[in-house]
Protein backbone atom coordinates (compact mmCIF):
# COMPACT_ATOMS: atom_id res chain seq x y z
CA UNK A 1 0.00 0.00 0.00
CA UNK A 2 1.41 3.39 -0.97
CA UNK A 3 1.28 5.79 1.99
CA UNK A 4 2.32 8.93 0.11
CA UNK A 5 5.25 10.79 -1.40
CA UNK A 6 8.04 10.85 1.17
CA UNK A 7 10.68 13.05 -0.49
CA UNK A 8 11.89 14.61 -3.70
CA UNK A 9 15.60 14.38 -4.45
CA UNK A 10 17.41 17.40 -5.82
CA UNK A 11 20.87 17.13 -7.37
CA UNK A 12 23.13 20.13 -6.88
CA UNK A 13 26.69 20.86 -8.08
CA UNK A 14 27.74 22.48 -4.78
CA UNK A 15 26.49 20.72 -1.65
CA UNK A 16 27.20 23.55 0.81
CA UNK A 17 25.53 26.20 -1.36
CA UNK A 18 22.52 23.92 -1.89
CA UNK A 19 22.28 23.09 1.79
CA UNK A 20 22.47 26.76 2.74
CA UNK A 21 19.71 27.65 0.26
CA UNK A 22 17.23 24.99 1.37
CA UNK A 23 18.03 25.53 5.05
CA UNK A 24 18.46 29.29 5.24
CA UNK A 25 16.38 30.62 2.36
CA UNK A 26 13.50 28.15 2.34
CA UNK A 27 13.68 27.33 6.04
CA UNK A 28 13.82 23.54 5.76
CA UNK A 29 15.05 21.73 8.87
CA UNK A 30 18.24 19.69 8.36
CA UNK A 31 17.54 16.24 9.78
CA UNK A 32 20.74 14.53 8.67
CA UNK A 33 23.80 14.97 6.49
CA UNK A 34 26.34 12.43 5.37
CA UNK A 35 28.54 11.05 2.68
CA UNK A 36 28.00 8.10 0.39
CA UNK A 37 31.13 6.19 -0.65
CA UNK A 38 32.24 2.57 -0.89
CA UNK A 39 28.70 1.38 -0.16
CA UNK A 40 27.81 -1.68 -2.24
CA UNK A 41 24.21 -1.95 -0.94
CA UNK A 42 23.58 1.72 -1.81
CA UNK A 43 25.17 1.19 -5.24
CA UNK A 44 22.77 -1.71 -5.83
CA UNK A 45 19.77 0.32 -4.69
CA UNK A 46 20.62 3.39 -6.77
CA UNK A 47 21.85 1.45 -9.80
CA UNK A 48 25.28 3.12 -10.01
CA UNK A 49 28.80 1.79 -9.49
CA UNK A 50 31.13 3.36 -6.93
CA UNK A 51 28.67 6.16 -6.22
CA UNK A 52 30.14 8.99 -4.17
CA UNK A 53 28.06 11.88 -2.93
CA UNK A 54 27.23 14.22 -0.11
CA UNK A 55 23.61 13.92 0.97
CA UNK A 56 21.21 15.61 3.36
CA UNK A 57 17.62 14.98 4.39
CA UNK A 58 15.66 18.16 5.01
CA UNK A 59 12.15 18.54 6.40
CA UNK A 60 9.63 20.90 4.91
CA UNK A 61 6.27 21.39 6.63
CA UNK A 62 4.57 18.49 4.82
CA UNK A 63 7.33 16.61 2.98
CA UNK A 64 11.05 15.97 2.85
CA UNK A 65 13.74 17.07 0.41
CA UNK A 66 16.78 14.88 -0.14
CA UNK A 67 19.73 16.94 -1.33
CA UNK A 68 22.43 15.12 -3.33
CA UNK A 69 25.77 16.29 -4.67
CA UNK A 70 27.49 13.48 -6.59
CA UNK A 71 31.20 13.48 -7.26
CA UNK A 72 31.12 10.01 -8.89
CA UNK A 73 29.94 9.24 -11.44
CA UNK A 74 30.46 12.75 -12.78
CA UNK A 75 27.02 14.38 -13.04
CA UNK A 76 25.73 16.11 -16.15
CA UNK A 77 24.77 19.74 -15.82
CA UNK A 78 21.08 19.85 -16.76
CA UNK A 79 19.74 23.31 -16.08
CA UNK A 80 15.97 22.88 -16.11
CA UNK A 81 13.22 25.24 -17.03
CA UNK A 82 9.73 24.63 -15.63
CA UNK A 83 8.69 23.08 -18.96
CA UNK A 84 11.63 20.63 -19.10
CA UNK A 85 11.43 17.00 -18.01
CA UNK A 86 12.55 15.28 -14.85
CA UNK A 87 13.88 15.33 -11.31
CA UNK A 88 16.59 12.94 -10.09
CA UNK A 89 13.90 10.88 -8.28
CA UNK A 90 11.00 11.01 -5.92
CA UNK A 91 10.26 8.46 -3.24
CA UNK A 92 7.01 6.77 -2.38
CA UNK A 93 6.81 5.66 1.22
CA UNK A 94 5.26 2.19 1.34
CA UNK A 95 4.23 -0.46 3.83
CA UNK A 96 5.22 -3.95 2.73
CA UNK A 97 8.03 -3.09 0.31
CA UNK A 98 8.41 -6.64 -1.00
CA UNK A 99 4.72 -6.87 -1.91
CA UNK A 100 4.72 -3.39 -3.50
CA UNK A 101 7.91 -4.20 -5.41
CA UNK A 102 6.39 -7.42 -6.78
CA UNK A 103 3.10 -5.71 -7.65
CA UNK A 104 4.80 -2.85 -9.48
CA UNK A 105 7.28 -5.18 -11.20
CA UNK A 106 4.42 -7.42 -12.35
CA UNK A 107 2.75 -4.35 -13.84
CA UNK A 108 5.88 -3.58 -15.89
CA UNK A 109 7.91 -1.21 -13.71
CA UNK A 110 11.64 -1.76 -14.15
CA UNK A 111 13.79 -1.84 -11.00
CA UNK A 112 17.55 -1.58 -10.46
CA UNK A 113 17.59 -4.76 -8.32
CA UNK A 114 15.56 -6.36 -5.54
CA UNK A 115 14.69 -4.19 -2.51
CA UNK A 116 17.75 -3.49 -0.37
CA UNK A 117 17.54 -3.80 3.43
CA UNK A 118 19.34 -1.00 5.30
CA UNK A 119 18.28 -2.16 8.77
CA UNK A 120 15.58 0.30 9.81
CA UNK A 121 14.59 1.05 6.20
CA UNK A 122 14.46 -0.72 2.84
CA UNK A 123 14.53 0.88 -0.58
CA UNK A 124 14.92 0.28 -4.28
CA UNK A 125 14.93 2.58 -7.29
CA UNK A 126 12.84 1.89 -10.37
CA UNK A 127 11.77 3.81 -13.46
CA UNK A 128 8.53 5.11 -14.85
CA UNK A 129 7.78 4.54 -18.55
CA UNK A 130 9.78 7.65 -19.46
CA UNK A 131 12.90 6.74 -17.48
CA UNK A 132 12.15 9.01 -14.50
CA UNK A 133 13.49 7.41 -11.34
CA UNK A 134 11.06 6.52 -8.54
CA UNK A 135 12.21 5.08 -5.23
CA UNK A 136 9.99 2.88 -3.12
CA UNK A 137 10.96 3.33 0.50
CA UNK A 138 9.82 1.49 3.62
CA UNK A 139 10.47 2.70 7.18
CA UNK A 140 10.40 0.16 10.00
CA UNK A 141 11.24 2.25 13.07
CA UNK A 142 9.87 5.38 14.66
CA UNK A 143 13.18 7.30 14.71
CA UNK A 144 13.44 7.57 10.91
CA UNK A 145 11.60 10.55 9.34
CA UNK A 146 8.31 9.36 7.88
CA UNK A 147 4.86 10.49 6.87
PyMOL CGO cylinders between C-alpha atoms (Angstrom):
from pymol import cmd
from pymol.cgo import CYLINDER

trace = [
    CYLINDER, 0.00, 0.00, 0.00, 1.41, 3.39, -0.97, 0.3, 1, 1, 1, 1, 1, 1,
    CYLINDER, 1.41, 3.39, -0.97, 1.28, 5.79, 1.99, 0.3, 1, 1, 1, 1, 1, 1,
    CYLINDER, 1.28, 5.79, 1.99, 2.32, 8.93, 0.11, 0.3, 1, 1, 1, 1, 1, 1,
    CYLINDER, 2.32, 8.93, 0.11, 5.25, 10.79, -1.40, 0.3, 1, 1, 1, 1, 1, 1,
    CYLINDER, 5.25, 10.79, -1.40, 8.04, 10.85, 1.17, 0.3, 1, 1, 1, 1, 1, 1,
    CYLINDER, 8.04, 10.85, 1.17, 10.68, 13.05, -0.49, 0.3, 1, 1, 1, 1, 1, 1,
    CYLINDER, 10.68, 13.05, -0.49, 11.89, 14.61, -3.70, 0.3, 1, 1, 1, 1, 1, 1,
    CYLINDER, 11.89, 14.61, -3.70, 15.60, 14.38, -4.45, 0.3, 1, 1, 1, 1, 1, 1,
    CYLINDER, 15.60, 14.38, -4.45, 17.41, 17.40, -5.82, 0.3, 1, 1, 1, 1, 1, 1,
    CYLINDER, 17.41, 17.40, -5.82, 20.87, 17.13, -7.37, 0.3, 1, 1, 1, 1, 1, 1,
    CYLINDER, 20.87, 17.13, -7.37, 23.13, 20.13, -6.88, 0.3, 1, 1, 1, 1, 1, 1,
    CYLINDER, 23.13, 20.13, -6.88, 26.69, 20.86, -8.08, 0.3, 1, 1, 1, 1, 1, 1,
    CYLINDER, 26.69, 20.86, -8.08, 27.74, 22.48, -4.78, 0.3, 1, 1, 1, 1, 1, 1,
    CYLINDER, 27.74, 22.48, -4.78, 26.49, 20.72, -1.65, 0.3, 1, 1, 1, 1, 1, 1,
    CYLINDER, 26.49, 20.72, -1.65, 27.20, 23.55, 0.81, 0.3, 1, 1, 1, 1, 1, 1,
    CYLINDER, 27.20, 23.55, 0.81, 25.53, 26.20, -1.36, 0.3, 1, 1, 1, 1, 1, 1,
    CYLINDER, 25.53, 26.20, -1.36, 22.52, 23.92, -1.89, 0.3, 1, 1, 1, 1, 1, 1,
    CYLINDER, 22.52, 23.92, -1.89, 22.28, 23.09, 1.79, 0.3, 1, 1, 1, 1, 1, 1,
    CYLINDER, 22.28, 23.09, 1.79, 22.47, 26.76, 2.74, 0.3, 1, 1, 1, 1, 1, 1,
    CYLINDER, 22.47, 26.76, 2.74, 19.71, 27.65, 0.26, 0.3, 1, 1, 1, 1, 1, 1,
    CYLINDER, 19.71, 27.65, 0.26, 17.23, 24.99, 1.37, 0.3, 1, 1, 1, 1, 1, 1,
    CYLINDER, 17.23, 24.99, 1.37, 18.03, 25.53, 5.05, 0.3, 1, 1, 1, 1, 1, 1,
    CYLINDER, 18.03, 25.53, 5.05, 18.46, 29.29, 5.24, 0.3, 1, 1, 1, 1, 1, 1,
    CYLINDER, 18.46, 29.29, 5.24, 16.38, 30.62, 2.36, 0.3, 1, 1, 1, 1, 1, 1,
    CYLINDER, 16.38, 30.62, 2.36, 13.50, 28.15, 2.34, 0.3, 1, 1, 1, 1, 1, 1,
    CYLINDER, 13.50, 28.15, 2.34, 13.68, 27.33, 6.04, 0.3, 1, 1, 1, 1, 1, 1,
    CYLINDER, 13.68, 27.33, 6.04, 13.82, 23.54, 5.76, 0.3, 1, 1, 1, 1, 1, 1,
    CYLINDER, 13.82, 23.54, 5.76, 15.05, 21.73, 8.87, 0.3, 1, 1, 1, 1, 1, 1,
    CYLINDER, 15.05, 21.73, 8.87, 18.24, 19.69, 8.36, 0.3, 1, 1, 1, 1, 1, 1,
    CYLINDER, 18.24, 19.69, 8.36, 17.54, 16.24, 9.78, 0.3, 1, 1, 1, 1, 1, 1,
    CYLINDER, 17.54, 16.24, 9.78, 20.74, 14.53, 8.67, 0.3, 1, 1, 1, 1, 1, 1,
    CYLINDER, 20.74, 14.53, 8.67, 23.80, 14.97, 6.49, 0.3, 1, 1, 1, 1, 1, 1,
    CYLINDER, 23.80, 14.97, 6.49, 26.34, 12.43, 5.37, 0.3, 1, 1, 1, 1, 1, 1,
    CYLINDER, 26.34, 12.43, 5.37, 28.54, 11.05, 2.68, 0.3, 1, 1, 1, 1, 1, 1,
    CYLINDER, 28.54, 11.05, 2.68, 28.00, 8.10, 0.39, 0.3, 1, 1, 1, 1, 1, 1,
    CYLINDER, 28.00, 8.10, 0.39, 31.13, 6.19, -0.65, 0.3, 1, 1, 1, 1, 1, 1,
    CYLINDER, 31.13, 6.19, -0.65, 32.24, 2.57, -0.89, 0.3, 1, 1, 1, 1, 1, 1,
    CYLINDER, 32.24, 2.57, -0.89, 28.70, 1.38, -0.16, 0.3, 1, 1, 1, 1, 1, 1,
    CYLINDER, 28.70, 1.38, -0.16, 27.81, -1.68, -2.24, 0.3, 1, 1, 1, 1, 1, 1,
    CYLINDER, 27.81, -1.68, -2.24, 24.21, -1.95, -0.94, 0.3, 1, 1, 1, 1, 1, 1,
    CYLINDER, 24.21, -1.95, -0.94, 23.58, 1.72, -1.81, 0.3, 1, 1, 1, 1, 1, 1,
    CYLINDER, 23.58, 1.72, -1.81, 25.17, 1.19, -5.24, 0.3, 1, 1, 1, 1, 1, 1,
    CYLINDER, 25.17, 1.19, -5.24, 22.77, -1.71, -5.83, 0.3, 1, 1, 1, 1, 1, 1,
    CYLINDER, 22.77, -1.71, -5.83, 19.77, 0.32, -4.69, 0.3, 1, 1, 1, 1, 1, 1,
    CYLINDER, 19.77, 0.32, -4.69, 20.62, 3.39, -6.77, 0.3, 1, 1, 1, 1, 1, 1,
    CYLINDER, 20.62, 3.39, -6.77, 21.85, 1.45, -9.80, 0.3, 1, 1, 1, 1, 1, 1,
    CYLINDER, 21.85, 1.45, -9.80, 25.28, 3.12, -10.01, 0.3, 1, 1, 1, 1, 1, 1,
    CYLINDER, 25.28, 3.12, -10.01, 28.80, 1.79, -9.49, 0.3, 1, 1, 1, 1, 1, 1,
    CYLINDER, 28.80, 1.79, -9.49, 31.13, 3.36, -6.93, 0.3, 1, 1, 1, 1, 1, 1,
    CYLINDER, 31.13, 3.36, -6.93, 28.67, 6.16, -6.22, 0.3, 1, 1, 1, 1, 1, 1,
    CYLINDER, 28.67, 6.16, -6.22, 30.14, 8.99, -4.17, 0.3, 1, 1, 1, 1, 1, 1,
    CYLINDER, 30.14, 8.99, -4.17, 28.06, 11.88, -2.93, 0.3, 1, 1, 1, 1, 1, 1,
    CYLINDER, 28.06, 11.88, -2.93, 27.23, 14.22, -0.11, 0.3, 1, 1, 1, 1, 1, 1,
    CYLINDER, 27.23, 14.22, -0.11, 23.61, 13.92, 0.97, 0.3, 1, 1, 1, 1, 1, 1,
    CYLINDER, 23.61, 13.92, 0.97, 21.21, 15.61, 3.36, 0.3, 1, 1, 1, 1, 1, 1,
    CYLINDER, 21.21, 15.61, 3.36, 17.62, 14.98, 4.39, 0.3, 1, 1, 1, 1, 1, 1,
    CYLINDER, 17.62, 14.98, 4.39, 15.66, 18.16, 5.01, 0.3, 1, 1, 1, 1, 1, 1,
    CYLINDER, 15.66, 18.16, 5.01, 12.15, 18.54, 6.40, 0.3, 1, 1, 1, 1, 1, 1,
    CYLINDER, 12.15, 18.54, 6.40, 9.63, 20.90, 4.91, 0.3, 1, 1, 1, 1, 1, 1,
    CYLINDER, 9.63, 20.90, 4.91, 6.27, 21.39, 6.63, 0.3, 1, 1, 1, 1, 1, 1,
    CYLINDER, 6.27, 21.39, 6.63, 4.57, 18.49, 4.82, 0.3, 1, 1, 1, 1, 1, 1,
    CYLINDER, 4.57, 18.49, 4.82, 7.33, 16.61, 2.98, 0.3, 1, 1, 1, 1, 1, 1,
    CYLINDER, 7.33, 16.61, 2.98, 11.05, 15.97, 2.85, 0.3, 1, 1, 1, 1, 1, 1,
    CYLINDER, 11.05, 15.97, 2.85, 13.74, 17.07, 0.41, 0.3, 1, 1, 1, 1, 1, 1,
    CYLINDER, 13.74, 17.07, 0.41, 16.78, 14.88, -0.14, 0.3, 1, 1, 1, 1, 1, 1,
    CYLINDER, 16.78, 14.88, -0.14, 19.73, 16.94, -1.33, 0.3, 1, 1, 1, 1, 1, 1,
    CYLINDER, 19.73, 16.94, -1.33, 22.43, 15.12, -3.33, 0.3, 1, 1, 1, 1, 1, 1,
    CYLINDER, 22.43, 15.12, -3.33, 25.77, 16.29, -4.67, 0.3, 1, 1, 1, 1, 1, 1,
    CYLINDER, 25.77, 16.29, -4.67, 27.49, 13.48, -6.59, 0.3, 1, 1, 1, 1, 1, 1,
    CYLINDER, 27.49, 13.48, -6.59, 31.20, 13.48, -7.26, 0.3, 1, 1, 1, 1, 1, 1,
    CYLINDER, 31.20, 13.48, -7.26, 31.12, 10.01, -8.89, 0.3, 1, 1, 1, 1, 1, 1,
    CYLINDER, 31.12, 10.01, -8.89, 29.94, 9.24, -11.44, 0.3, 1, 1, 1, 1, 1, 1,
    CYLINDER, 29.94, 9.24, -11.44, 30.46, 12.75, -12.78, 0.3, 1, 1, 1, 1, 1, 1,
    CYLINDER, 30.46, 12.75, -12.78, 27.02, 14.38, -13.04, 0.3, 1, 1, 1, 1, 1, 1,
    CYLINDER, 27.02, 14.38, -13.04, 25.73, 16.11, -16.15, 0.3, 1, 1, 1, 1, 1, 1,
    CYLINDER, 25.73, 16.11, -16.15, 24.77, 19.74, -15.82, 0.3, 1, 1, 1, 1, 1, 1,
    CYLINDER, 24.77, 19.74, -15.82, 21.08, 19.85, -16.76, 0.3, 1, 1, 1, 1, 1, 1,
    CYLINDER, 21.08, 19.85, -16.76, 19.74, 23.31, -16.08, 0.3, 1, 1, 1, 1, 1, 1,
    CYLINDER, 19.74, 23.31, -16.08, 15.97, 22.88, -16.11, 0.3, 1, 1, 1, 1, 1, 1,
    CYLINDER, 15.97, 22.88, -16.11, 13.22, 25.24, -17.03, 0.3, 1, 1, 1, 1, 1, 1,
    CYLINDER, 13.22, 25.24, -17.03, 9.73, 24.63, -15.63, 0.3, 1, 1, 1, 1, 1, 1,
    CYLINDER, 9.73, 24.63, -15.63, 8.69, 23.08, -18.96, 0.3, 1, 1, 1, 1, 1, 1,
    CYLINDER, 8.69, 23.08, -18.96, 11.63, 20.63, -19.10, 0.3, 1, 1, 1, 1, 1, 1,
    CYLINDER, 11.63, 20.63, -19.10, 11.43, 17.00, -18.01, 0.3, 1, 1, 1, 1, 1, 1,
    CYLINDER, 11.43, 17.00, -18.01, 12.55, 15.28, -14.85, 0.3, 1, 1, 1, 1, 1, 1,
    CYLINDER, 12.55, 15.28, -14.85, 13.88, 15.33, -11.31, 0.3, 1, 1, 1, 1, 1, 1,
    CYLINDER, 13.88, 15.33, -11.31, 16.59, 12.94, -10.09, 0.3, 1, 1, 1, 1, 1, 1,
    CYLINDER, 16.59, 12.94, -10.09, 13.90, 10.88, -8.28, 0.3, 1, 1, 1, 1, 1, 1,
    CYLINDER, 13.90, 10.88, -8.28, 11.00, 11.01, -5.92, 0.3, 1, 1, 1, 1, 1, 1,
    CYLINDER, 11.00, 11.01, -5.92, 10.26, 8.46, -3.24, 0.3, 1, 1, 1, 1, 1, 1,
    CYLINDER, 10.26, 8.46, -3.24, 7.01, 6.77, -2.38, 0.3, 1, 1, 1, 1, 1, 1,
    CYLINDER, 7.01, 6.77, -2.38, 6.81, 5.66, 1.22, 0.3, 1, 1, 1, 1, 1, 1,
    CYLINDER, 6.81, 5.66, 1.22, 5.26, 2.19, 1.34, 0.3, 1, 1, 1, 1, 1, 1,
    CYLINDER, 5.26, 2.19, 1.34, 4.23, -0.46, 3.83, 0.3, 1, 1, 1, 1, 1, 1,
    CYLINDER, 4.23, -0.46, 3.83, 5.22, -3.95, 2.73, 0.3, 1, 1, 1, 1, 1, 1,
    CYLINDER, 5.22, -3.95, 2.73, 8.03, -3.09, 0.31, 0.3, 1, 1, 1, 1, 1, 1,
    CYLINDER, 8.03, -3.09, 0.31, 8.41, -6.64, -1.00, 0.3, 1, 1, 1, 1, 1, 1,
    CYLINDER, 8.41, -6.64, -1.00, 4.72, -6.87, -1.91, 0.3, 1, 1, 1, 1, 1, 1,
    CYLINDER, 4.72, -6.87, -1.91, 4.72, -3.39, -3.50, 0.3, 1, 1, 1, 1, 1, 1,
    CYLINDER, 4.72, -3.39, -3.50, 7.91, -4.20, -5.41, 0.3, 1, 1, 1, 1, 1, 1,
    CYLINDER, 7.91, -4.20, -5.41, 6.39, -7.42, -6.78, 0.3, 1, 1, 1, 1, 1, 1,
    CYLINDER, 6.39, -7.42, -6.78, 3.10, -5.71, -7.65, 0.3, 1, 1, 1, 1, 1, 1,
    CYLINDER, 3.10, -5.71, -7.65, 4.80, -2.85, -9.48, 0.3, 1, 1, 1, 1, 1, 1,
    CYLINDER, 4.80, -2.85, -9.48, 7.28, -5.18, -11.20, 0.3, 1, 1, 1, 1, 1, 1,
    CYLINDER, 7.28, -5.18, -11.20, 4.42, -7.42, -12.35, 0.3, 1, 1, 1, 1, 1, 1,
    CYLINDER, 4.42, -7.42, -12.35, 2.75, -4.35, -13.84, 0.3, 1, 1, 1, 1, 1, 1,
    CYLINDER, 2.75, -4.35, -13.84, 5.88, -3.58, -15.89, 0.3, 1, 1, 1, 1, 1, 1,
    CYLINDER, 5.88, -3.58, -15.89, 7.91, -1.21, -13.71, 0.3, 1, 1, 1, 1, 1, 1,
    CYLINDER, 7.91, -1.21, -13.71, 11.64, -1.76, -14.15, 0.3, 1, 1, 1, 1, 1, 1,
    CYLINDER, 11.64, -1.76, -14.15, 13.79, -1.84, -11.00, 0.3, 1, 1, 1, 1, 1, 1,
    CYLINDER, 13.79, -1.84, -11.00, 17.55, -1.58, -10.46, 0.3, 1, 1, 1, 1, 1, 1,
    CYLINDER, 17.55, -1.58, -10.46, 17.59, -4.76, -8.32, 0.3, 1, 1, 1, 1, 1, 1,
    CYLINDER, 17.59, -4.76, -8.32, 15.56, -6.36, -5.54, 0.3, 1, 1, 1, 1, 1, 1,
    CYLINDER, 15.56, -6.36, -5.54, 14.69, -4.19, -2.51, 0.3, 1, 1, 1, 1, 1, 1,
    CYLINDER, 14.69, -4.19, -2.51, 17.75, -3.49, -0.37, 0.3, 1, 1, 1, 1, 1, 1,
    CYLINDER, 17.75, -3.49, -0.37, 17.54, -3.80, 3.43, 0.3, 1, 1, 1, 1, 1, 1,
    CYLINDER, 17.54, -3.80, 3.43, 19.34, -1.00, 5.30, 0.3, 1, 1, 1, 1, 1, 1,
    CYLINDER, 19.34, -1.00, 5.30, 18.28, -2.16, 8.77, 0.3, 1, 1, 1, 1, 1, 1,
    CYLINDER, 18.28, -2.16, 8.77, 15.58, 0.30, 9.81, 0.3, 1, 1, 1, 1, 1, 1,
    CYLINDER, 15.58, 0.30, 9.81, 14.59, 1.05, 6.20, 0.3, 1, 1, 1, 1, 1, 1,
    CYLINDER, 14.59, 1.05, 6.20, 14.46, -0.72, 2.84, 0.3, 1, 1, 1, 1, 1, 1,
    CYLINDER, 14.46, -0.72, 2.84, 14.53, 0.88, -0.58, 0.3, 1, 1, 1, 1, 1, 1,
    CYLINDER, 14.53, 0.88, -0.58, 14.92, 0.28, -4.28, 0.3, 1, 1, 1, 1, 1, 1,
    CYLINDER, 14.92, 0.28, -4.28, 14.93, 2.58, -7.29, 0.3, 1, 1, 1, 1, 1, 1,
    CYLINDER, 14.93, 2.58, -7.29, 12.84, 1.89, -10.37, 0.3, 1, 1, 1, 1, 1, 1,
    CYLINDER, 12.84, 1.89, -10.37, 11.77, 3.81, -13.46, 0.3, 1, 1, 1, 1, 1, 1,
    CYLINDER, 11.77, 3.81, -13.46, 8.53, 5.11, -14.85, 0.3, 1, 1, 1, 1, 1, 1,
    CYLINDER, 8.53, 5.11, -14.85, 7.78, 4.54, -18.55, 0.3, 1, 1, 1, 1, 1, 1,
    CYLINDER, 7.78, 4.54, -18.55, 9.78, 7.65, -19.46, 0.3, 1, 1, 1, 1, 1, 1,
    CYLINDER, 9.78, 7.65, -19.46, 12.90, 6.74, -17.48, 0.3, 1, 1, 1, 1, 1, 1,
    CYLINDER, 12.90, 6.74, -17.48, 12.15, 9.01, -14.50, 0.3, 1, 1, 1, 1, 1, 1,
    CYLINDER, 12.15, 9.01, -14.50, 13.49, 7.41, -11.34, 0.3, 1, 1, 1, 1, 1, 1,
    CYLINDER, 13.49, 7.41, -11.34, 11.06, 6.52, -8.54, 0.3, 1, 1, 1, 1, 1, 1,
    CYLINDER, 11.06, 6.52, -8.54, 12.21, 5.08, -5.23, 0.3, 1, 1, 1, 1, 1, 1,
    CYLINDER, 12.21, 5.08, -5.23, 9.99, 2.88, -3.12, 0.3, 1, 1, 1, 1, 1, 1,
    CYLINDER, 9.99, 2.88, -3.12, 10.96, 3.33, 0.50, 0.3, 1, 1, 1, 1, 1, 1,
    CYLINDER, 10.96, 3.33, 0.50, 9.82, 1.49, 3.62, 0.3, 1, 1, 1, 1, 1, 1,
    CYLINDER, 9.82, 1.49, 3.62, 10.47, 2.70, 7.18, 0.3, 1, 1, 1, 1, 1, 1,
    CYLINDER, 10.47, 2.70, 7.18, 10.40, 0.16, 10.00, 0.3, 1, 1, 1, 1, 1, 1,
    CYLINDER, 10.40, 0.16, 10.00, 11.24, 2.25, 13.07, 0.3, 1, 1, 1, 1, 1, 1,
    CYLINDER, 11.24, 2.25, 13.07, 9.87, 5.38, 14.66, 0.3, 1, 1, 1, 1, 1, 1,
    CYLINDER, 9.87, 5.38, 14.66, 13.18, 7.30, 14.71, 0.3, 1, 1, 1, 1, 1, 1,
    CYLINDER, 13.18, 7.30, 14.71, 13.44, 7.57, 10.91, 0.3, 1, 1, 1, 1, 1, 1,
    CYLINDER, 13.44, 7.57, 10.91, 11.60, 10.55, 9.34, 0.3, 1, 1, 1, 1, 1, 1,
    CYLINDER, 11.60, 10.55, 9.34, 8.31, 9.36, 7.88, 0.3, 1, 1, 1, 1, 1, 1,
    CYLINDER, 8.31, 9.36, 7.88, 4.86, 10.49, 6.87, 0.3, 1, 1, 1, 1, 1, 1,
]
cmd.load_cgo(trace, "trace")
